[in-house]
Amino acid sequence: MQWLPVEILRAILACCAADHLHTIAAVCHEWEKATRDRRGSIAKLWDVPLNIKNPLTCTSMWFENGNPIGYNGAIVFAEAVGSGALPFLTHLDLGENQIGDIGVTALASALGNGALPLLTILGLGGNQIGDSGIDVLATALGSGALPLLTKLLLRGNQIGNAGLSSLSTALGNGALASLQQLWMNSNRIGDDGVAALASALANGALPSLTYLHLDGNDIGDEGMIAFSAALANEAMPRIVYIGTFGNPGRGALIDEALAARNA
C-alpha cells in the first residue's frame, strides 16, 4: 500500500482546472505515474495558500484505497471543501483511507457549515472512526446540512454504543429524512446502541429508510427485541431489509417482526 502524499492532494485541489478533474481517482493516477522530480516540484506548492478561485464542477469523487490519504489528507480535503471548492458534489467516497477521528472531525466541520448541500452519497467505511469521531459527524448531520443524503456508509469502523446513540439522537430531529440506506455493519455496536437507534426510529427518524445493515456487530437478544418492538410500532414505514447476520442475538426476531408487519 502506497500513501498519497498530502502535498500532491493539496496541489491538485488548489491548481487544477474544473475540466481536468472529474473524479478524485485522477489524483491517484497522477501520483502513480509521477517521477521523483515531478513529485518534488509539486511538493514545493505545499506552502501556497489553498485558494480555490473557481469551484470544481465535478459531481463525484472517490479516493482509491490503494493510496490512503490518512487524516492529514482528510484535513486538506476538508479545507478545500470548506473553501467552496466542490459545491456541486453529489457522491463522495472516502472509504478505506485511514482518516480516523481526526479526519472525520475536519470533514464534519465543513459539512456542518453547508459546504456540500447537494450530497446524496457519503462513504466513510473502513476508516478507524470511533465514538468521538461519529459524535462530531452526528452533530453535523443533525444540523440538516445534508438534506438530500440517500446513502450513508459507516461500515467497518470502531463505532460502539455511545457513537450510535449520538447519531440516533442527532437524527431524532428529522434530519436525513431522505436517507434510504444506512450501513453500520462490522462495528462494535451492542444492545444499548441499537436500542437507542430503535427509539429514534420509533419516533419517526429516517422515514425513507429501506435498507439497514447491522451485520457483524455485538447485538444480543435484548437489542433484537427492542428493534422488533420499534418495527411493531410502525417505525421505518418503507424498510424492506434489515441485516443482522453475525451478531450474537437472534436476528430471526427482527426478521419475524418485519415479515409480520408486511404480511
N, C-alpha and C positions, 0 to 999 in steps of 0.2 A: 504494500500500500504506500502510495506516494502523496505526501501532503501538498495541497495547493497553497503556495505562499500568499500571505495576505497582501503583500505589496502588488502582486500581479492582479489580484481581485480588485484592489483599490484603484489601480491604474486603469483597468478596463472599464470599470464602472464610471470613473471620472472623465475619461477621454474618448470613449468610443462614440461613433455616430449612431443615431437611432436605427438606421437601416442596416447596421452591421451586427447587431446583437438581437437575434430572435429568441434565443434561449441561453441560459447560463451555461449550457453544455459547451458553448463556444469558448468559454473561459478555460475549461479543462482541456479542450482540444489544442488551444494555443499553447498551453503550458507543456503538453506532451511533446509538441514539435519544436519548441523553442530551443535555441542553442544557449550555451552558458553565457555567451556575450550578450545575447538578446535579453536574457533574464537579468543580467546585471544592469543593462540600460533601462529596463523597465523599473527595476528596483530603485533607481535614482528618483523616480517620481513619488516615492513614499512621502517625502516632505512637502509635496504640493498639496495645498488645501483641497479638500473634497468639495468642489463647487460644481454642481450639476446645472449647467446653463440651460440645457434643453432636455425635458423629460424623455426617457426612452419610451417608445411606443409599443414594445413587446407586451404580450399578454400572458406568456407562460415562461416560467423559469424553474429549472431544477439543477441541483448541484450533484453531479455524479459521485457516487460513494467511493469510487476508486481514487478520488482526490479530496479527502475530507478537509473542510475549511477550518474546523476547530472553533473554539469560542472567540479567538481573535478575528477570524474571518467573519463570524456572525456579527461581531460588533461593527466591523467595517461595512458589512452589508446593511445592517440596521441603520447606520449613519446615512448611507446613500438613500435608503427608503425614507428615512425621516426628513431628508432634504428635498423630497418630492421627485425623486428620480423615476419612480415606477407607478404613477397614478392609475395606469390602465391595467395593471396586473390582475389576472383572474385566477391563476394557478401557480402556486409556489410550493415546491417540494425541497425541503432541507433534510430529508431522511438520511440516516446513517452518516452523519457528518461530525459527530462528537462535539456538538456545540455546548452541551451541558446546561446547568442552571444559569451560568453567567451569560452564555449566548442567547438563551431564550428570554432572559430578562431584558437584554438590549433590544431584541426584536419586539417584545411585548410593549416596550415603551413607544416604539414607532407606531405599532398597530393601535395602541390606545389613543394616540394623537390623530387618528384618522388617516394615516398615510396610504392605506390600501383599501379604499372604500368599495372597490368592485370585486374583491377577492371571493372566489367561490370554493376553492380547494386549498387547504393548508396541510402540508405533510411535515410532521416533526418526529416521525418514528425512529427508533434506534439511536437516540441522541444522549443517553445517560441523563435525562431530565428527571429530577426528583421532586419532592413535595414543595420545596421552596421555589423552584422554577415554575411549577404549574400554578402555584398560588399567585404569582405575578401575572402569568398569562391569563388566569381566570379573571383577574381584575380588568384586564384589557378587553377580554371577550364580553364580560358582563356590562361593560360601558356601552355596548351597542355599536362598537366601531366596525364590526364585520356583519352587517345586516343581511348580506347575500350569501354567506357561507353555507355550502351544502354538504361539504365533506371535511371532517377533521380527523387526522391520523395521529394518534399518540401511542401507538403500539410499541412494544419493545423498549420501554423506558424503565424508570425506577419509581414510578408513581405509586404511592401507598394510600392508606385510608385518609390521611389528612389532605393529601393532594386532591383526591376525588371529591372529598367533602367540600373543599374550597371551590372547586369547579362547579359542583352541584348548587352551591349557594349562589354563585355568580349567575348561573343560568336560570335561577328561580324567578328572576325579574322579567322574564320574557325575551331575553337576549337569545340570538341564534334560533329564531323562530323558523328559519328556512332550512335548518340543518337536517339532512336526510341520512347521513352516515356518520357514526361515531365509533372509532376504532380505539379501544382501550385494552386490547389483548396483550398478553405477555408483560404484565406489570406486577405490582406487589399489592394488589387490592384485595382486601378481606371483607368480612361481613359488615363492619361499620361503614366502610366506604360505599359499598353497593347499597346499603340501607339508606344512606344519605342521598344517593342518586335516585333511588326508588321514591323517596319522599318528594324530591323536587319534581320528578316526572308525574307523580300522582297529583301534584298541584298545578299541572299544566305546562311544565317546562318541555321544550323540544317537541312541539305538536306535530312537526312534519317528519319526525324520525321514522325511518323504515328499516334500517339495518344497525344493529348494536352488537359490537364484538367485545365480549368479556372473557374470551377463552384464555387459558393459561395463567390464571391468577390464583388467589388463595381464598376463594369464596366457599364457605361451608353451607350447610343446610339453613342456618339462620338467615344468611343473606339471600339464599334462593327463595325462602318463604316470604321474606319482606318484598322481594321483587315480584313474586307471584301475586301478592296482595295488591300491589300497585296495578298490575295488569287487570285484576278483577275489578278495580275501581276505574277502569277505562283510561288508564294512563297510555300515552303514545297511541292515539287513535289510528295511526297509519302504519304501525310496526308490522313487519312481515317476517323478520328473522332476528333472533337473539342467540348469539353464540356463547356457549358455556362450557365447551369441551376443555378438559384438562384442569378443572377445579376439583377440590376435594368434596364439595357438596353435590347434591343430586340435581343436576341440570334438568332432569326429566320433570321436576316440579314446575319449572318455568315453561317447558315445552307443553305440558299438560294445561297450564293456565292459559297459554296463548291459543292452543287448539280449542279449548272450551269457549273462549271469547269469540273466536272466529267461526264457531260452529253454526 
